[in-house]
Amino acid sequence: FPVTIANLIIQKSEDNVVLEPGDYPARITKAAAGLQQSGKHNGAEKIEVWWRIAEQNTVRDNLLWVPSMNWKISKFAEATGYGRPGDNITIDAENVIGRSCIVSVIKEEVTTKSGSKMWVNRISGYKVGVGKVDDFLSDDEP
């Protein structure tokens, strides 16, 4: 007789469209705290965030806790509504999920592990004071 090992619902995979460079509404759907594993900031504390951009693409971005990246964290904090310049705030992997803002996206060609080329999007900045993101995103986004 048949035995059921596991019961699950197959999840719909997110479609990723490579976006043209520009400004897009985005919302953080996932975040994880950790340490940077490579590069000049190896060992630095970070929060890795997954942005769902214009409901078409998911892009990962890192917030690194090093003095040279304070400008990026400050822009992120202001654009996502944590506070204004001069405010004392707390940012962690749990309280960033669901935050939204307008992000500037660039398009880059990268080489995959197999050696083939492909286009990807990267976030180049966070926009402050350019409108309300919720007016652009659907209600079914997390």
C-alpha positions, -999 to 999 in steps of 0.1 A, spaced: 0 0 0 12 36 -7 29 55 21 28 93 23 62 107 33 53 144 32 24 166 24 31 200 9 17 227 -14 40 235 -43 48 272 -41 46 294 -71 81 306 -80 86 343 -83 91 355 -118 122 377 -122 122 403 -150 154 422 -155 143 458 -151 157 487 -171 177 512 -150 155 536 -131 135 543 -99 110 516 -87 88 510 -57 101 481 -36 93 463 -4 115 441 18 102 405 18 130 387 37 160 396 58 188 379 76 216 391 100 251 378 95 287 385 88 302 396 55 321 366 42 344 383 16 358 415 2 373 445 20 346 444 47 351 407 55 338 400 90 316 431 92 281 427 107 254 430 81 218 426 73 211 410 40 177 422 26 156 408 -2 137 435 -20 107 428 -42 109 455 -68 79 467 -88 64 432 -83 87 420 -111 121 412 -96 137 402 -63 171 417 -56 193 411 -25 212 440 -10 235 442 21 235 468 48 270 467 62 278 481 97 311 498 88 319 535 90 324 539 53 288 526 47 270 549 72 258 570 42 239 540 28 224 530 61 213 566 68 196 568 33 180 534 39 167 545 73 153 577 61 138 563 29 121 534 47 106 556 75 128 546 104 136 582 112 151 615 101 187 626 103 198 629 139 173 603 152 186 574 173 171 542 158 174 504 159 175 484 128 175 446 129 167 417 105 132 413 120 120 449 119 130 456 83 106 430 68 77 449 52 95 482 50 92 499 16 106 528 -4 116 538 -39 149 523 -50 172 532 -78 180 501 -99 209 495 -123 214 467 -147 247 448 -148 261 419 -169 277 392 -147 294 359 -153 278 329 -138 297 300 -122 293 281 -155 310 309 -174 279 322 -192 269 358 -191 236 371 -178 220 405 -169 210 412 -133 196 442 -114 213 458 -84 201 485 -61 222 517 -64 204 539 -39 173 546 -18 151 576 -27 139 600 0 108 621 -3 96 609 -37 61 597 -29 42 569 -11 53 534 -22 20 518 -11 2 536 -39 23 516 -64 23 481 -47 -6 456 -47 -23 445 -15 -11 409 -18 26 418 -13 38 409 22 
